[in-house]
Amino acid sequence: MIIVNIGELPGKSYEVIGIVKGSVVKSKHLGKDIMAGFKTIIGGEIKSYSDMLAEARTIATDRMVQEASGLGADAVLGVRYESSSIMQNAAEVLAYGTAVKFI
């Protein structure tokens, strides 16, 4: 499966299948949240949250690819990521793009 953030693949002919997406809601346990709170006082990267969001992007991408594969797609074009806070200390990560089949 080809996954790109560009809108088209030069030199390839394809038909558009449609929009595909994958999402996940992740949170850290209370102990990690307390440690992150201390980090906000002194500044710097909050590694536990960076790691959590990286994992969430991977899961969301995998789910998007599964949906595209189920539709018979060969590639997903124009891939984008969005995140939003669902509740305190929980975030949703969404991956979406356009599934295409080569002809």
Kinemage of the C-alpha trace (Angstrom):
@kinemage 1
@onewidth
@group {chain A} dominant
@subgroup {mainchain}
@vectorlist {calphas} color= white
{ca met a 1} P 0.000 0.000 0.000
{ca ile a 2} L 1.393 3.368 -1.009
{ca ile a 3} L 0.668 6.119 1.506
{ca val a 4} L 1.562 9.691 0.546
{ca asn a 5} L 0.538 13.187 1.493
{ca ile a 6} L 0.675 14.489 -2.094
{ca gly a 7} L -2.569 14.791 -4.025
{ca glu a 8} L -1.609 12.662 -7.014
{ca leu a 9} L 0.969 10.105 -8.101
{ca pro a 10} L 2.891 11.189 -11.203
{ca gly a 11} L 3.014 8.523 -13.909
{ca lys a 12} L 0.226 6.420 -12.381
{ca ser a 13} L -3.307 6.001 -13.669
{ca tyr a 14} L -5.909 5.353 -11.017
{ca glu a 15} L -9.545 5.640 -10.134
{ca val a 16} L -10.696 7.250 -6.932
{ca ile a 17} L -12.465 4.952 -4.507
{ca gly a 18} L -13.211 7.544 -1.820
{ca ile a 19} L -12.207 8.919 1.534
{ca val a 20} L -10.784 6.506 4.100
{ca lys a 21} L -9.978 7.216 7.717
{ca gly a 22} L -8.740 5.726 10.916
{ca ser a 23} L -8.894 7.112 14.416
{ca val a 24} L -7.956 6.307 17.989
{ca val a 25} L -8.497 7.957 21.371
{ca lys a 26} L -5.547 7.616 23.738
{ca ser a 27} L -4.768 8.718 27.280
{ca lys a 28} L -1.989 8.239 29.797
{ca his a 29} L -2.492 6.802 33.246
{ca leu a 30} L -2.638 9.056 36.288
{ca gly a 31} L 1.005 8.535 37.270
{ca lys a 32} L 2.204 9.752 33.890
{ca asp a 33} L -0.187 12.729 34.079
{ca ile a 34} L 1.219 13.760 37.457
{ca met a 35} L 4.791 13.559 36.136
{ca ala a 36} L 3.764 15.544 33.043
{ca gly a 37} L 2.249 18.193 35.323
{ca phe a 38} L 5.608 18.629 37.055
{ca lys a 39} L 7.295 18.945 33.665
{ca thr a 40} L 5.042 21.865 32.748
{ca ile a 41} L 6.483 23.777 35.711
{ca ile a 42} L 10.104 23.478 34.578
{ca gly a 43} L 9.475 23.354 30.814
{ca gly a 44} L 10.682 21.069 28.067
{ca glu a 45} L 9.296 18.172 26.114
{ca ile a 46} L 6.778 15.948 27.827
{ca lys a 47} L 8.130 12.709 26.406
{ca ser a 48} L 5.308 10.484 27.652
{ca tyr a 49} L 2.785 12.568 25.692
{ca ser a 50} L 5.023 12.731 22.608
{ca asp a 51} L 5.304 8.945 22.716
{ca met a 52} L 1.552 8.563 23.232
{ca leu a 53} L 0.746 10.731 20.211
{ca ala a 54} L 3.318 8.954 18.027
{ca glu a 55} L 1.715 5.623 18.950
{ca ala a 56} L -1.749 7.072 18.276
{ca arg a 57} L -0.673 8.267 14.804
{ca thr a 58} L 0.631 4.774 14.011
{ca ile a 59} L -2.614 3.126 15.134
{ca ala a 60} L -4.761 5.653 13.240
{ca thr a 61} L -2.662 5.136 10.090
{ca asp a 62} L -2.945 1.350 10.388
{ca arg a 63} L -6.728 1.614 10.736
{ca met a 64} L -6.921 3.906 7.694
{ca val a 65} L -4.849 1.419 5.663
{ca gln a 66} L -7.088 -1.462 6.791
{ca glu a 67} L -10.155 0.436 5.596
{ca ala a 68} L -8.462 1.216 2.260
{ca ser a 69} L -7.366 -2.414 1.815
{ca gly a 70} L -10.900 -3.575 2.503
{ca leu a 71} L -12.074 -1.391 -0.376
{ca gly a 72} L -9.443 -2.831 -2.722
{ca ala a 73} L -7.248 0.275 -2.778
{ca asp a 74} L -3.632 0.272 -3.922
{ca ala a 75} L -2.749 3.636 -2.399
{ca val a 76} L -3.986 6.421 -0.153
{ca leu a 77} L -3.276 9.932 -1.411
{ca gly a 78} L -3.404 13.276 0.364
{ca val a 79} L -2.966 11.749 3.816
{ca arg a 80} L -3.508 14.181 6.672
{ca tyr a 81} L -3.531 13.924 10.462
{ca glu a 82} L -5.657 15.816 12.934
{ca ser a 83} L -5.870 15.657 16.682
{ca ser a 84} L -8.309 16.964 19.204
{ca ser a 85} L -8.847 16.844 22.922
{ca ile a 86} L -11.790 14.603 23.765
{ca met a 87} L -11.653 15.138 27.518
{ca gln a 88} L -8.997 16.105 30.015
{ca asn a 89} L -5.868 14.004 29.383
{ca ala a 90} L -7.345 12.157 26.380
{ca ala a 91} L -6.775 12.944 22.722
{ca glu a 92} L -8.170 11.638 19.457
{ca val a 93} L -5.866 11.271 16.480
{ca leu a 94} L -7.463 10.967 13.045
{ca ala a 95} L -5.688 9.908 9.845
{ca tyr a 96} L -7.531 10.368 6.547
{ca gly a 97} L -6.920 10.443 2.827
{ca thr a 98} L -8.235 9.418 -0.573
{ca ala a 99} L -8.149 5.731 -1.464
{ca val a 100} L -7.313 4.949 -5.087
{ca lys a 101} L -7.023 1.818 -7.251
{ca phe a 102} L -4.466 1.634 -10.044
{ca ile a 103} L -5.794 0.966 -13.556
